[in-house]
Amino acid sequence: MKTLNLTFTFEGRQTVGIVKEALLEEGFSYLDIGLILMHADVIQTYVHLYAELSLKKEVENEQEYKAFFHVVYHFCTSDCFDPEYDFVYIFDKKSRKIMVEYWDNDSHKKKN
């Protein structure tokens, strides 16, 4: 597994790693595995620093499982900031590959 910081912009799907079959045989769901990786700071969302991580929807078909998240994290230096972003956690069922990509969700953005 490689760490991937979602607070920095990247293009397209990024592979985090491949899950061993034994983990699935233990009964962990696709979402469980993703949340474990987020709390372990492999998929870096700043959830370990109390970022607000909201599951917006889940989509599953024969090929893959997707969980759509919205994140707001808070930090202060001389000023305080509350950046937010959206991403999709993807589990490819055939290859057991875990990937993430940004999700263009305008529903949380302020309208003028």
Backbone as CSV, one residue per row, in Angstrom:
resi,resn,N_x,N_y,N_z,CA_x,CA_y,CA_z,C_x,C_y,C_z
1,MET,0.839,-1.184,0.000,0.000,0.000,0.000,0.881,1.243,0.000
2,LYS,0.443,2.241,-0.717,1.139,3.526,-0.671,0.207,4.552,-0.043
3,THR,0.751,5.538,0.613,-0.091,6.589,1.177,-0.458,7.573,0.070
4,LEU,-1.645,8.120,0.203,-2.131,9.079,-0.783,-2.832,10.199,-0.043
5,ASN,-2.288,11.408,-0.141,-2.839,12.571,0.540,-3.882,13.231,-0.348
6,LEU,-5.130,13.159,0.073,-6.223,13.696,-0.736,-6.364,15.206,-0.638
7,THR,-5.594,15.847,0.220,-5.669,17.301,0.310,-4.847,17.975,-0.789
8,PHE,-4.098,17.194,-1.553,-3.355,17.713,-2.700,-4.045,17.244,-3.974
9,THR,-4.082,18.083,-4.978,-4.782,17.774,-6.221,-3.991,16.771,-7.053
10,PHE,-4.721,15.842,-7.648,-4.137,14.903,-8.599,-5.181,14.624,-9.672
11,GLU,-4.752,14.048,-10.772,-5.645,13.771,-11.900,-6.000,12.296,-11.953
12,GLY,-7.246,11.998,-12.273,-7.674,10.623,-12.520,-7.668,9.740,-11.293
13,ARG,-7.826,8.464,-11.541,-7.800,7.474,-10.463,-6.381,7.202,-10.022
14,GLN,-6.204,7.130,-8.727,-4.906,6.809,-8.155,-5.034,5.495,-7.391
15,THR,-4.112,4.576,-7.634,-4.131,3.283,-6.948,-3.433,3.399,-5.611
16,VAL,-4.095,2.894,-4.581,-3.530,2.871,-3.231,-2.841,1.540,-2.986
17,GLY,-3.446,0.452,-3.422,-2.859,-0.868,-3.227,-3.848,-1.962,-3.564
18,ILE,-3.457,-3.184,-3.244,-4.280,-4.358,-3.501,-4.542,-5.062,-2.170
19,VAL,-5.789,-5.422,-1.946,-6.204,-6.080,-0.708,-6.015,-7.590,-0.850
20,LYS,-5.478,-8.209,0.167,-5.327,-9.662,0.162,-6.698,-10.316,0.332
21,GLU,-6.873,-11.430,-0.330,-8.139,-12.175,-0.282,-8.521,-12.530,1.156
22,ALA,-7.533,-12.805,1.995,-7.800,-13.206,3.387,-8.586,-12.139,4.140
23,LEU,-8.360,-10.874,3.840,-9.083,-9.800,4.522,-10.571,-9.853,4.183
24,LEU,-10.874,-10.136,2.945,-12.279,-10.278,2.540,-12.894,-11.529,3.158
25,GLU,-12.107,-12.587,3.254,-12.600,-13.828,3.852,-12.903,-13.659,5.340
26,GLU,-12.265,-12.693,5.981,-12.524,-12.410,7.392,-13.850,-11.693,7.600
27,GLY,-14.480,-11.259,6.526,-15.796,-10.652,6.627,-15.816,-9.131,6.589
28,PHE,-14.681,-8.505,6.316,-14.664,-7.052,6.197,-15.374,-6.633,4.916
29,SER,-16.219,-5.628,5.015,-16.900,-5.111,3.821,-15.939,-4.217,3.048
30,TYR,-16.310,-3.909,1.818,-15.493,-2.996,1.012,-15.379,-1.639,1.700
31,LEU,-16.476,-1.164,2.280,-16.455,0.110,2.994,-15.589,0.020,4.246
32,ASP,-15.698,-1.078,4.996,-14.862,-1.265,6.193,-13.383,-1.107,5.860
33,ILE,-12.972,-1.742,4.777,-11.559,-1.693,4.373,-11.151,-0.252,4.075
34,GLY,-11.993,0.477,3.363,-11.680,1.874,3.062,-11.579,2.721,4.318
35,LEU,-12.515,2.546,5.240,-12.482,3.330,6.481,-11.266,2.992,7.325
36,ILE,-10.879,1.729,7.353,-9.659,1.340,8.073,-8.454,2.061,7.479
37,LEU,-8.375,2.082,6.150,-7.247,2.749,5.490,-7.257,4.255,5.739
38,MET,-8.445,4.843,5.860,-8.524,6.279,6.165,-8.096,6.556,7.603
39,HIS,-8.559,5.743,8.534,-8.186,5.951,9.940,-6.720,5.597,10.206
40,ALA,-6.155,4.726,9.379,-4.736,4.382,9.501,-3.853,5.393,8.773
41,ASP,-4.473,6.384,8.134,-3.774,7.454,7.423,-3.032,6.956,6.181
42,VAL,-3.511,5.855,5.599,-2.997,5.410,4.305,-3.675,6.234,3.215
43,ILE,-4.997,6.322,3.274,-5.742,7.273,2.455,-5.893,8.496,3.346
44,GLN,-5.114,9.522,3.076,-5.000,10.662,3.989,-6.099,11.691,3.738
45,THR,-7.025,11.746,4.680,-8.141,12.681,4.618,-8.107,13.668,5.781
46,TYR,-7.174,13.490,6.700,-7.081,14.227,7.962,-8.180,13.839,8.939
47,VAL,-8.809,12.671,8.719,-9.817,12.190,9.665,-9.189,11.968,11.042
48,HIS,-7.898,11.634,11.065,-7.208,11.444,12.352,-7.057,12.765,13.105
49,LEU,-7.262,13.897,12.415,-7.219,15.222,13.047,-8.620,15.826,13.116
50,TYR,-9.614,14.955,13.177,-11.014,15.343,13.347,-11.623,16.041,12.139
51,ALA,-11.143,15.708,10.955,-11.817,16.196,9.748,-13.219,15.589,9.714
52,GLU,-14.136,16.312,9.136,-15.510,15.820,8.998,-15.588,15.005,7.706
53,LEU,-15.812,13.721,7.847,-15.878,12.790,6.718,-17.309,12.293,6.607
54,SER,-17.986,12.636,5.502,-19.393,12.272,5.319,-19.547,11.351,4.124
55,LEU,-20.126,10.184,4.362,-20.451,9.267,3.275,-21.728,9.768,2.616
56,LYS,-21.648,10.109,1.339,-22.796,10.679,0.623,-23.619,9.630,-0.112
57,LYS,-22.951,8.643,-0.703,-23.687,7.569,-1.370,-22.744,6.413,-1.657
58,GLU,-23.355,5.253,-1.875,-22.624,4.056,-2.252,-23.237,3.509,-3.541
59,VAL,-22.376,3.031,-4.438,-22.813,2.447,-5.699,-22.036,1.151,-5.887
60,GLU,-22.760,0.088,-6.212,-22.085,-1.200,-6.391,-22.645,-1.902,-7.615
61,ASN,-21.732,-2.496,-8.390,-22.133,-3.345,-9.502,-21.228,-4.575,-9.494
62,GLU,-21.269,-5.379,-10.545,-20.471,-6.607,-10.578,-18.972,-6.340,-10.575
63,GLN,-18.550,-5.219,-11.131,-17.124,-4.928,-11.272,-16.514,-4.213,-10.072
64,GLU,-17.260,-3.263,-9.486,-16.651,-2.449,-8.438,-17.658,-1.917,-7.434
65,TYR,-17.102,-1.534,-6.301,-17.854,-0.865,-5.241,-17.305,0.556,-5.158
66,LYS,-18.203,1.554,-5.041,-17.771,2.951,-4.900,-18.474,3.574,-3.702
67,ALA,-17.702,4.320,-2.917,-18.252,5.105,-1.813,-17.859,6.552,-2.068
68,PHE,-18.844,7.439,-2.081,-18.646,8.858,-2.383,-18.622,9.630,-1.064
69,PHE,-17.553,10.378,-0.842,-17.358,11.104,0.417,-17.222,12.602,0.193
70,HIS,-17.647,13.344,1.192,-17.399,14.782,1.282,-16.577,14.999,2.548
71,VAL,-15.529,15.815,2.446,-14.621,16.042,3.572,-14.461,17.538,3.815
72,VAL,-14.533,17.919,5.083,-14.176,19.277,5.514,-13.142,19.100,6.616
73,TYR,-11.988,19.706,6.435,-11.009,19.654,7.518,-10.689,21.068,7.966
74,HIS,-10.283,21.185,9.209,-10.084,22.491,9.842,-8.640,22.617,10.306
75,PHE,-8.051,23.760,10.011,-6.721,24.018,10.553,-6.527,25.509,10.735
76,CYS,-5.686,25.826,11.684,-5.397,27.229,11.982,-3.901,27.443,12.037
77,THR,-3.470,28.518,11.448,-2.110,29.029,11.617,-2.333,30.393,12.265
78,SER,-2.017,31.475,11.596,-2.422,32.789,12.110,-3.893,33.052,11.764
79,ASP,-4.408,32.360,10.757,-5.819,32.387,10.373,-6.345,30.958,10.365
80,CYS,-7.651,30.823,10.424,-8.262,29.503,10.377,-8.883,29.265,8.996
81,PHE,-8.814,28.007,8.562,-9.315,27.623,7.248,-10.158,26.363,7.380
82,ASP,-11.105,26.211,6.483,-11.982,25.036,6.456,-12.114,24.520,5.025
83,PRO,-11.008,24.045,4.439,-11.107,23.555,3.061,-11.982,22.303,2.987
84,GLU,-12.611,22.111,1.841,-13.446,20.940,1.649,-13.241,20.381,0.257
85,TYR,-13.479,19.092,0.131,-13.324,18.412,-1.144,-14.161,17.140,-1.129
86,ASP,-14.310,16.541,-2.292,-15.073,15.306,-2.452,-14.192,14.279,-3.144
87,PHE,-14.344,13.025,-2.745,-13.606,11.976,-3.406,-14.414,10.687,-3.409
88,VAL,-14.000,9.769,-4.284,-14.627,8.459,-4.386,-13.590,7.409,-4.023
89,TYR,-13.970,6.534,-3.109,-13.176,5.359,-2.760,-13.701,4.227,-3.639
90,ILE,-12.803,3.557,-4.351,-13.207,2.534,-5.318,-12.510,1.220,-4.986
91,PHE,-13.308,0.147,-4.939,-12.761,-1.191,-4.741,-13.097,-2.017,-5.976
92,ASP,-12.068,-2.413,-6.733,-12.251,-3.253,-7.910,-12.363,-4.704,-7.434
93,LYS,-13.499,-5.315,-7.668,-13.775,-6.647,-7.118,-12.907,-7.744,-7.742
94,LYS,-12.569,-7.628,-9.009,-11.773,-8.667,-9.665,-10.308,-8.603,-9.248
95,SER,-9.721,-7.416,-9.324,-8.293,-7.277,-9.016,-8.017,-7.035,-7.534
96,ARG,-9.082,-6.693,-6.759,-8.987,-6.315,-5.343,-8.161,-5.033,-5.162
97,LYS,-8.070,-4.252,-6.229,-7.325,-2.991,-6.211,-8.165,-1.901,-5.554
98,ILE,-7.532,-1.098,-4.708,-8.178,0.053,-4.082,-7.677,1.307,-4.767
99,MET,-8.632,2.151,-5.162,-8.293,3.385,-5.856,-9.123,4.530,-5.285
100,VAL,-8.664,5.735,-5.524,-9.435,6.925,-5.172,-9.353,7.899,-6.335
101,GLU,-10.377,8.728,-6.432,-10.372,9.814,-7.406,-11.241,10.932,-6.860
102,TYR,-10.993,12.138,-7.339,-11.827,13.260,-6.915,-13.197,13.138,-7.540
103,TRP,-14.179,13.635,-6.833,-15.564,13.613,-7.261,-16.016,15.057,-7.360
104,ASP,-16.510,15.446,-8.519,-16.973,16.815,-8.733,-18.413,16.926,-8.252
105,ASN,-18.570,17.287,-6.988,-19.891,17.402,-6.367,-20.112,18.857,-6.011
106,ASP,-20.971,19.522,-6.739,-21.218,20.941,-6.497,-22.278,21.198,-5.442
107,SER,-22.878,20.175,-4.877,-24.011,20.377,-3.976,-23.636,21.118,-2.692
108,HIS,-22.376,21.032,-2.264,-21.977,21.704,-1.026,-21.417,23.100,-1.285
109,LYS,-21.167,23.449,-2.511,-20.544,24.748,-2.821,-21.568,25.858,-2.721
110,LYS,-21.129,26.992,-2.224,-22.040,28.128,-2.068,-22.453,28.670,-3.417
111,LYS,-23.725,28.941,-3.537,-24.257,29.501,-4.780,-24.307,31.026,-4.670
112,ASN,-23.965,31.727,-5.755,-24.003,33.191,-5.758,-25.362,33.696,-6.167
